[in-house]
Amino acid sequence: MKCIYIDKDEVLAYLNSKDRHIEGRSYEWEGEDVVHIHTAAQPHAFGCVAPAHWHKSSLPTKISTPGQYHIIITSDTEVKAYYVKDDLRLEECDVNFIPSREEMYSRSKGILEVDILSNKRVMIIGLGSFGSQIAIELAKAGVGEFALFDFDRVELHNLARHTCTIKDLGRLKTNAIKDAVIGKNKIAKVDLFPINITIHEDLMDEQVEKADLIICATDNNASRFYLTQCLLKHNKVALFGRAVTRAEGGDVFRYRPGGPCYNCLVGSRAHAMATEEITNRSQLPAYVSEEDAHAMIQVGLSSDIEPVCNLMVKLALVELSRGKKSGIESLETELDYDYYIWANRRERRHAVWAPFNNAKNQPTILKWYGARISKDENCPSCSAHAILDLGEELNTSPLENNYEGIVLDTEY
């Protein structure tokens, strides 16, 4: 017997319509006897497709086409589904409901303000291994609107860390991630911008102004500097995240209006000491040898970037829920640093960090550390002066040969 999945919201919309009959679509995973039936065609849906006829109250008197489905709706809880076999006999199918939005996010209530998140718009620039995961996690949390920016297509070298699969090769990342977002949050509104943000000034002004939060997950400073100008112009909150060489570590910067900007951060030694991760040949200098190029573009494991993505998602939810009663409101005062640093392995610049199993009161791997950034009075973007506010010291001596002269603040 075939197992049918029907969207509860589509059932309600059909019941409230004047139509007695509509022709929808069914999507079947061949050989699994699982069929998803919708009132309209689904973009980029996969599986075998056949017409699906929706009726109110009763079946038509004459059914003459095999291989199709007929859905009978009496009420929002009384739904029957039939498959027309080759001999035109009707086979009744089990019916399961895809939950409505309210039911889908009921488990989040008391932790997140889902009703608030459903009205929030998040702008994500860069849909690589960072941006793609963040978009999907925010969709799962119930964020209702997305503006997705990336002009790249899914390539083979992306797959080791990307949410996309082999089936997405060659597709625009914006289209692929939209499908993933809708797959987790069926009512999300997703606007796509497969463009280079640095050459679309008017569009960027418009979209930054509309967003409640901007997330920058690009892999170059040119786009970050450009976005910084837009943030300053429109007084918007933003998160910047990245991995450093082979994802041996990573960092997250949060910009708030009136605070230090990304340009202020770049002038600080903490950020300057961390080498940008290189993930493809287009980012390499022309003089790099073939052997060095191979070593430099080796990327870190997907599990190495997960902690950075997770913190960005957490900070995003804090910002989107700020000022509202929720289970995460205490994080508004706890996660108050401008800059966060994470190390995956004790190598290179983190080699002098204390071992995880004997760190005592010194920085070690696999823990978050926060730092405060002051405005740079000579900053080319926001005209202030940037130094690290050390706060309470983690240990009594500077970290030799590593983030020189900087003592990281309380671990998270």
C-alpha positions in Angstrom: 0.0 0.0 0.0 1.3 3.4 -0.9 1.9 6.0 1.8 0.7 9.5 0.9 1.9 12.8 2.4 -0.3 15.8 2.1 0.4 19.4 3.3 -2.0 20.4 6.0 -1.9 24.1 4.9 -2.7 23.1 1.3 -5.7 21.1 2.5 -7.0 24.2 4.5 -6.4 26.5 1.5 -8.3 24.2 -0.8 -11.2 23.8 1.6 -11.5 27.6 1.9 -11.5 28.0 -1.9 -14.5 27.9 -4.2 -13.0 25.2 -6.4 -14.8 21.8 -6.4 -11.9 20.2 -8.3 -8.3 21.1 -9.0 -5.5 19.2 -10.6 -2.3 19.0 -8.6 0.9 17.0 -8.8 2.3 13.9 -7.1 5.9 13.1 -6.5 6.9 9.5 -5.9 10.2 8.0 -4.8 10.2 5.0 -7.2 10.3 1.7 -5.4 9.6 3.2 -1.9 5.8 3.5 -2.1 6.1 7.0 -0.7 4.2 9.8 -2.5 4.0 13.5 -1.8 0.9 15.1 -3.2 0.5 18.9 -3.7 -2.1 21.2 -5.1 0.4 22.7 -7.5 3.7 21.8 -9.1 6.7 22.2 -6.8 9.8 23.9 -8.1 12.9 21.7 -8.4 11.0 18.7 -6.9 12.4 15.3 -7.8 10.8 11.9 -8.2 8.3 10.4 -10.6 5.5 12.9 -11.4 1.9 12.1 -12.1 -1.3 14.2 -12.0 -3.2 14.3 -8.7 -6.9 15.2 -8.7 -8.3 17.0 -5.6 -12.1 16.7 -5.0 -14.4 18.0 -2.3 -16.6 15.4 -0.6 -16.7 12.6 -3.2 -15.0 10.9 -6.1 -16.1 11.7 -9.7 -18.5 9.2 -11.2 -16.1 8.1 -14.0 -12.4 7.5 -13.6 -10.7 6.4 -16.9 -6.9 7.1 -16.5 -4.6 4.7 -14.6 -1.5 5.8 -12.7 -3.1 8.9 -11.2 -4.2 9.9 -7.7 -7.5 11.2 -6.4 -7.7 13.0 -3.1 -11.1 13.4 -1.4 -11.4 16.2 1.2 -14.3 16.3 3.5 -12.8 18.4 6.3 -9.3 19.3 7.5 -9.1 16.0 9.3 -11.1 13.8 6.9 -8.9 13.1 3.9 -8.8 10.0 1.8 -6.4 9.2 -1.1 -6.8 6.6 -3.9 -4.4 5.3 -6.6 -5.9 4.3 -9.9 -4.4 0.9 -10.9 -3.9 -0.3 -14.4 -7.2 -2.1 -14.5 -8.9 1.1 -13.2 -9.5 -0.3 -9.8 -9.0 2.1 -6.9 -6.4 1.3 -4.2 -6.9 3.3 -1.0 -3.7 4.7 0.4 -2.6 5.7 3.9 -2.7 9.4 4.4 -0.2 11.4 6.5 -0.1 15.1 7.1 2.8 17.5 6.6 2.3 19.7 9.7 1.1 23.3 9.5 3.6 26.0 10.4 2.2 26.3 13.9 2.6 22.6 14.5 6.0 22.4 12.9 7.6 24.8 15.3 5.7 23.9 18.4 8.7 22.2 20.0 10.6 25.5 19.8 8.1 27.4 21.9 9.5 28.4 25.2 13.0 28.6 23.8 12.5 30.7 20.7 9.9 33.3 19.8 8.8 31.5 16.6 6.0 34.1 15.9 8.7 36.8 16.1 11.1 34.9 13.9 8.5 34.3 11.2 8.4 38.0 10.6 12.2 38.5 10.5 14.2 38.9 7.3 17.8 37.7 7.2 20.2 38.7 4.4 23.0 36.1 3.8 25.9 37.0 1.6 27.9 34.0 0.5 26.4 30.5 0.3 29.5 28.4 0.7 30.2 26.0 3.6 29.3 28.7 6.1 26.3 30.6 4.6 24.6 27.4 3.3 24.5 25.8 6.8 23.5 29.0 8.5 20.6 29.6 6.1 19.3 26.1 6.8 19.6 26.3 10.5 17.8 29.6 10.6 15.0 28.1 8.5 14.7 25.3 10.9 14.4 27.8 13.7 11.5 29.4 12.0 12.9 32.6 10.4 10.4 33.6 7.8 12.2 35.7 5.2 15.6 35.3 3.5 17.6 37.3 0.9 20.3 34.9 -0.5 23.3 36.4 -2.3 25.9 34.4 -4.2 26.9 34.4 -7.9 28.7 31.0 -7.8 27.5 27.6 -8.9 28.0 24.3 -7.0 31.3 22.8 -7.9 32.9 19.4 -7.1 35.4 20.9 -4.7 32.5 22.4 -2.7 31.0 19.1 -1.7 33.3 18.1 1.1 31.9 20.8 3.4 28.9 22.1 1.6 25.2 21.2 2.4 24.6 20.6 -1.3 25.0 17.2 -2.8 26.2 15.6 -6.1 22.7 16.2 -7.4 23.2 19.9 -7.1 26.4 20.1 -9.2 26.3 23.0 -11.7 23.3 24.7 -10.1 23.4 28.2 -8.8 24.0 28.1 -5.1 21.1 30.5 -4.5 18.6 28.1 -6.1 20.0 25.0 -4.4 19.9 26.7 -0.9 16.5 28.1 -1.5 15.3 24.5 -2.0 17.0 23.4 1.2 15.4 26.3 3.1 11.9 25.6 1.8 12.5 21.9 2.6 12.9 22.9 6.3 10.5 25.9 6.4 7.8 25.5 3.7 6.3 29.0 4.2 9.6 30.9 4.1 9.8 33.7 1.6 13.2 33.4 -0.2 14.5 36.1 -2.5 17.5 35.2 -4.7 20.3 37.4 -5.9 22.9 35.5 -7.9 25.1 38.6 -8.2 28.4 40.2 -7.1 27.4 42.6 -4.3 30.2 45.0 -5.0 28.8 46.1 -8.4 25.1 46.6 -7.4 25.1 49.6 -5.1 21.4 50.5 -5.4 20.3 46.9 -4.9 22.5 46.5 -1.9 21.2 49.7 -0.3 17.7 48.5 -0.8 18.3 45.0 0.6 20.4 46.0 3.6 17.7 48.5 4.5 15.0 45.8 4.4 16.9 43.2 6.4 16.6 42.7 10.2 20.0 41.0 10.3 22.9 40.7 7.7 25.2 37.7 7.7 28.5 38.0 5.8 29.9 34.6 4.9 32.1 35.6 2.0 35.7 34.5 1.5 37.3 37.9 0.8 37.8 41.3 2.4 36.7 43.3 -0.6 33.1 42.2 -0.1 33.3 42.6 3.7 34.6 46.2 3.4 31.9 47.0 0.8 29.2 45.6 3.1 30.6 47.5 6.0 29.9 50.8 4.2 26.3 49.7 3.7 25.9 48.7 7.4 27.2 52.1 8.5 24.9 53.9 6.1 21.7 52.0 7.2 22.6 51.3 10.9 22.2 47.6 10.7 23.5 44.7 12.8 25.7 42.1 11.0 27.7 39.0 11.7 31.0 38.2 9.9 32.4 34.7 10.1 35.3 32.8 8.5 37.7 29.9 8.9 41.5 30.3 8.9 44.1 28.2 7.2 42.8 24.6 6.7 40.1 25.4 9.3 42.6 25.1 12.1 40.4 27.7 13.7 38.0 30.4 12.9 36.5 33.7 14.2 33.2 35.6 14.3 32.8 39.4 14.5 29.5 41.1 15.3 28.9 44.7 14.2 26.3 46.8 16.0 25.5 50.4 15.0 27.8 52.8 16.9 30.3 50.1 17.8 33.6 49.1 16.1 33.2 48.1 12.5 34.9 45.4 10.4 37.6 47.8 9.4 38.4 48.5 13.0 38.7 44.7 13.6 41.1 44.2 10.6 43.4 46.7 12.2 43.7 44.7 15.4 46.4 42.2 15.9 44.1 39.3 16.7 42.5 39.4 13.3 45.7 40.3 11.4 47.5 37.2 12.8 44.9 34.8 11.4 45.6 33.9 7.8 42.5 33.7 5.5 41.5 30.2 4.5 42.0 29.6 0.8 39.5 27.2 -0.8 40.1 27.5 -4.5 42.8 28.5 -7.0 41.2 31.8 -7.9 42.2 33.1 -4.5 45.9 32.2 -5.0 48.6 34.7 -6.0 49.9 34.1 -9.6 53.4 33.2 -8.5 52.5 30.2 -6.3 54.0 26.9 -7.5 51.9 23.9 -8.3 53.1 22.0 -5.2 52.5 25.0 -2.9 49.1 25.6 -4.5 48.0 22.1 -3.7 49.0 22.5 -0.1 47.4 25.9 0.3 44.0 25.0 -1.1 43.5 22.0 1.2 40.5 22.9 3.2 39.6 21.9 6.7 37.0 19.2 7.6 33.3 20.0 7.7 33.3 19.2 11.4 36.0 21.9 11.8 33.8 24.7 10.6 30.6 23.5 12.4 31.5 25.3 15.7 31.9 28.6 13.9 28.6 28.1 12.0 26.9 27.1 15.2 28.0 30.2 17.1 26.9 32.4 14.2 23.5 30.8 14.3 23.3 31.3 18.0 24.3 35.0 17.7 21.8 35.4 14.9 18.9 34.0 17.0 20.0 36.2 19.9 19.9 39.3 17.7 16.6 38.4 16.0 15.0 37.7 19.4 16.5 40.6 21.2 14.2 42.3 23.7 11.6 39.5 23.5 10.7 37.0 26.3 12.3 33.7 25.4 14.5 30.9 26.6 17.6 32.5 25.2 17.2 36.0 26.5 19.9 35.5 29.1 22.4 35.2 26.2 21.8 38.8 25.3 24.0 39.8 28.2 26.3 36.8 28.2 27.2 36.8 24.5 28.2 40.5 24.5 31.7 40.4 22.9 32.4 42.0 19.6 34.8 39.3 18.5 35.0 35.5 19.1 38.0 33.2 18.5 38.0 29.4 18.1 40.8 26.9 17.6 40.3 23.3 16.3 43.9 22.1 16.6 47.2 23.0 18.4 49.2 23.8 15.3 50.8 26.8 13.6 49.6 29.9 15.4 47.8 27.8 18.1 50.8 25.6 18.8 51.6 27.4 22.0 48.1 27.1 23.4 47.8 24.8 26.4 46.8 21.2 25.8 43.1 20.5 26.2 43.5 18.0 28.9 45.8 20.2 31.0 44.9 23.8 30.1 44.4 25.0 33.7 43.6 28.7 33.2 45.2 29.2 29.8 43.6 29.3 26.3 43.3 25.9 24.7 41.6 24.3 21.7 37.9 23.5 21.3 36.7 26.4 23.4 35.4 29.8 22.5 37.1 33.0 23.7 35.7 36.5 23.5 37.4 39.8 23.0 36.3 43.4 22.9 37.3 45.7 20.1 37.4 49.4 20.5 36.7 51.8 17.6 39.7 53.0 15.6 39.7 56.8 15.4 41.6 56.5 12.1 39.3 53.9 10.7 38.7 54.6 7.0 35.1 53.5 7.5 33.9 54.7 10.8 36.7 57.0 12.0 37.7 55.8 15.4 40.7 54.1 17.2 40.9 50.3 17.5 42.6 48.3 20.3 41.6 45.2 22.1 39.9 45.8 25.4 41.5 43.0 27.4 38.9 42.8 30.1 39.6 40.1 32.7 42.7 38.2 31.8 42.6 34.4 31.2 46.2 34.0 32.3 49.0 36.2 33.7 51.3 36.2 30.7 50.8 37.2 27.0 50.5 34.4 24.5 54.0 34.2 23.0 54.4 34.0 19.3 50.6 33.9 19.0 48.2 36.9 18.8 51.1 38.9 20.2 50.3 41.0 23.2 46.7 39.9 23.3 45.1 38.3 26.3 41.8 36.7 25.4 38.8 37.3 27.6 36.5 34.9 29.3 36.0 31.6 27.5 32.6 30.6 26.2 
